[in-house]
Amino acid sequence: MAILSRTLERLFFLAAAGSALLTAALFLLLVHLALPLFEQGGLLALLRSPWDPGAGLYGIYPMVVGSLSIAFLALLIGFPLSLGGAFFITTFAPLPLRRPLLNLVRLLTGIPTVVYSFAALFLLVPFMREHLTGGAGLNILSAALMLALLIAPTMIIFFVDAIRRVPSSYTQAAAALGGSPAQRLVYIALPLAWPGILNGLLLALGRAMGDTMISLMIAGNAVAAPESVTDGARTLTAHIALVIAADVSSLEFQSIFACGILLYLFTAILVLTLRLLGRLPERHTG
């Protein structure tokens, strides 16, 4: 048994080390492929420059602005709705309905994003065009609304889990003192559940930044930096999908690797933040 245990431990270590090496190798490959573009002025120049291949400008500033605008607006719209859904499932819904509702939310996380995109094209976009934003209806607001619907199930699941992890003795003590369900939720559960809620927010933000189909089909794919939520925008992921068929030796094609580096760094920052947050409860209880 001891030999088997040591063998498994070494295999798991090799698997973890191999995954780390592959991740580092992928980043180095992206940097190598983007080097010709960096030689035009470096990464900061790419982040500040507009996108105009006809004038020899291959900056990804409009895509960065588009990605951040759509992702954070989707988070702003989806967070209160998701928090309310989690409150209803954990506190206010009748007991027989709580598990079916949570199972339904889990089912929504498995729906492909292309389904959301087609539904938005036939339902949301015409409504936005005729009643709210005008134009073609393909803009930041339309994409953010659909992205909010996409990331809401992920947030609800994390929020429900965080609220349920609060020790029942705390809420029972508040109930014994006459606290209503809403008071127990606001004054007891939420202050203790905030690390899990923040984890759900960060993961939802990562999913919103990394989504391709919704931003590709609904955001309008305008290569100019947007000035309002009714403008079209192109995200980093949509840019990668749209430029993939270009000449592989051109600077236009190599710009997709700069987009990949930014997405890689953004994901790495999110993962490190989640790791740090995961240690907070241990330090607090220690």
VODOZA-145334 format. One record per residue (C-alpha): residue in three letters; x, y, z. Coordinates in steps of 0.1 Angstrom, whole numbers, padded with zeros to 4 digits, always signed. Each point is the difference from the previous one (the first is absolute). Layout:
# VODOZA-145334
alaXYZ ...
This chain:
# VODOZA-145334
met+0000+0000+0000 ala+0028+0024+0008 ile+0017-0006-0034 leu-0033+0005-0018 ser-0006+0032+0020 arg+0034+0014-0009 thr-0005-0010-0036 leu-0033+0018-0003 glu+0014+0030+0018 arg+0028+0002-0026 leu-0024-0004-0029 phe-0022+0027+0013 phe+0030+0023+0005 leu+0012-0007-0035 ala-0035+0007-0014 ala-0001+0034+0019 ala+0035+0009-0011 gly-0008-0009-0036 ser-0032+0022+0001 ala+0020+0029+0014 leu+0027-0004-0027 leu-0026-0002-0028 thr-0016+0031+0013 ala+0033+0019+0001 ala+0009-0014-0034 leu-0032+0013-0014 phe+0006+0035+0013 leu+0036-0001-0014 leu-0014-0011-0034 leu-0025+0029-0001 val+0028+0024+0008 his+0023-0015-0027 leu-0028+0002-0026 ala-0008+0036+0009 leu+0036+0012+0000 pro-0001+0015-0036 leu-0030+0021+0012 phe+0018+0011+0032 glu+0029+0012-0020 gln-0023+0027-0014 gly+0000+0017+0034 gly-0006-0025+0027 leu-0031-0012+0019 leu-0008+0035+0014 ala-0001+0014-0035 leu-0024-0027-0010 leu-0022+0008+0029 arg-0001+0037-0009 ser-0003-0002-0038 pro-0032-0003-0021 trp-0007-0028-0025 asp+0006+0012-0035 pro+0019-0025-0022 gly-0003+0022-0030 ala+0022+0026+0018 gly+0023-0026+0015 leu-0015+0002+0035 tyr-0008-0033+0017 gly-0008+0012+0035 ile-0025-0019+0020 tyr-0011+0029+0022 pro-0036-0001-0014 met-0003-0038+0007 val+0013+0005+0036 val-0026+0028+0006 gly-0027-0021-0016 ser+0008-0031+0021 leu+0001+0019+0033 ser-0031+0020-0008 ile-0021-0031-0009 ala+0013-0022+0028 phe-0003+0026+0028 leu-0035+0011-0012 ala-0011-0036-0001 leu+0013-0004+0036 leu-0018+0031+0011 ile-0033-0012-0014 gly+0004-0036+0010 phe+0012+0004+0036 pro-0031+0014+0016 leu-0022-0025-0019 ser+0022-0029+0010 leu+0002+0011+0036 gly-0038+0003+0001 gly-0004-0035-0015 ala+0024-0014+0026 phe-0020+0017+0028 phe-0032-0015-0013 ile+0014-0035-0004 thr+0016+0000+0035 thr-0024+0020+0021 phe-0034+0010-0015 ala-0010-0029-0023 pro-0022-0028+0014 leu+0021-0029+0011 pro-0013-0024-0026 leu+0010+0024-0028 arg+0035+0008+0011 arg+0018-0031-0014 pro-0019+0000-0033 leu+0008+0037-0005 leu+0037-0006+0007 asn+0000-0030-0024 leu-0016+0022-0027 val+0027+0026+0005 arg+0027-0027-0003 leu-0016-0011-0032 leu+0002+0035-0014 thr+0038+0000+0004 gly+0003-0028-0025 ile-0019+0017-0029 pro+0025+0009-0028 thr+0006+0037-0005 val-0010-0002-0037 val-0035-0008+0012 tyr-0001+0032+0020 ser+0014+0019-0030 phe-0026-0013-0025 ala-0028+0007+0026 ala+0013+0036+0003 leu+0002+0005-0037 phe-0037-0009-0005 leu-0014+0014+0033 leu+0022+0026+0017 val+0016+0017-0030 pro-0033+0009-0017 phe-0013+0013+0033 met+0031+0022+0006 arg-0002+0012-0036 glu-0036+0010+0000 his-0005+0012+0036 leu+0033+0010+0017 thr+0032+0006-0019 gly-0011+0003-0036 gly+0025-0008-0028 ala+0007-0037-0006 gly-0005-0010+0036 leu+0035-0015+0001 asn+0018+0018+0027 ile+0017-0001+0034 leu-0033+0001+0019 ser-0015-0029-0019 ala+0031-0022+0005 ala+0002+0010+0037 leu-0036-0010+0006 met+0005-0034-0015 leu+0033-0005+0017 ala-0017+0009+0033 leu-0025-0028-0007 leu+0029-0023-0008 ile+0021+0006+0031 ala-0030+0003+0024 pro-0003-0038+0007 thr+0037-0002+0008 met-0003+0028+0026 ile-0033-0015+0014 ile+0017-0033+0007 phe+0030+0016+0017 phe-0023+0023+0020 val-0023-0028+0012 asp+0030-0021+0010 ala+0016+0029+0019 ile-0032+0008+0019 arg-0006-0036+0009 arg+0035-0003+0014 val-0009+0025+0027 pro-0003-0020+0033 ser-0036-0007+0008 ser+0006+0008+0037 tyr+0005+0037-0009 thr-0033+0002-0019 gln-0018-0020+0026 ala+0012+0023+0027 ala-0012+0030-0020 ala-0034-0017-0004 ala-0002-0006+0037 leu+0005+0037+0006 gly-0030+0007-0023 gly+0019+0008-0033 ser-0020-0004-0031 pro+0013-0021-0030 ala+0010+0032-0018 gln+0018+0013+0031 arg+0019-0033+0005 leu+0010+0001-0037 val+0012+0037+0000 tyr+0016+0002+0034 ile+0013-0035+0006 ala+0004-0020-0033 leu+0013+0027-0023 pro+0028+0013+0021 leu+0013-0036+0005 ala-0006-0011-0036 trp+0018+0028-0018 pro+0032-0020-0009 gly-0022-0025-0020 ile-0020+0028-0015 leu+0032+0017-0011 asn+0012-0033-0015 gly-0032-0003-0020 leu+0004+0036-0013 leu+0036-0006-0011 leu-0008-0032-0018 ala-0030+0016-0017 leu+0022+0029-0011 gly+0025-0025-0015 arg-0027-0018-0019 ala-0014+0033-0013 met+0035+0011-0012 gly+0006-0034-0016 asp-0032-0004-0018 thr+0002+0001-0038 met-0034-0008-0016 ile-0022+0026+0017 ser+0025+0028-0006 leu+0006-0012-0036 met-0036-0002-0010 ile-0016+0028+0021 ala+0025+0027+0008 gly+0003+0014-0035 asn+0037-0005-0005 ala+0008+0036-0006 val+0038+0006+0001 ala-0002+0035+0014 ala+0001+0006+0038 pro-0036+0003+0012 glu-0012+0031+0017 ser-0034-0011+0013 val-0018-0033+0007 thr-0020+0005-0032 asp+0031-0002-0022 gly+0013-0032-0016 ala+0032-0015+0013 arg+0024-0028-0007 thr+0014-0021+0029 leu+0034-0017+0002 thr-0015-0034-0005 ala-0021+0011-0030 his+0031+0016-0015 ile+0018-0033+0002 ala-0029-0018-0017 leu-0003+0026-0028 val+0037+0003-0008 ile+0008-0036+0001 ala-0004-0005-0037 ala+0024+0028-0010 asp+0035-0004-0015 val+0021-0017+0027 ser+0030+0021-0008 ser-0017+0033+0004 leu+0000+0023+0030 glu-0038-0001+0000 phe+0001-0037+0006 gln+0027+0004+0027 ser-0022+0024+0019 ile-0021-0030+0012 phe+0029-0012+0020 ala+0002+0033+0018 cys-0037-0004+0008 gly+0007-0035+0013 ile+0028+0013+0023 leu-0024+0026+0015 leu-0027-0027+0006 tyr+0027-0023+0014 leu+0012+0027+0025 phe-0036+0009+0009 thr-0008-0036+0008 ala+0032-0005+0020 ile-0008+0031+0021 leu-0035-0014+0007 val+0013-0034+0010 leu+0026+0015+0023 thr-0027+0022+0016 leu-0022-0030+0005 arg+0030-0018+0016 leu+0006+0029+0024 leu-0037+0002+0009 gly-0001-0037+0007 arg+0026+0005+0027 leu-0018+0028+0018 pro-0024-0022+0020 glu+0028-0022+0011 arg+0020+0030+0013 his-0031+0014+0017 thr-0008-0032+0018 gly+0036-0006+0009 
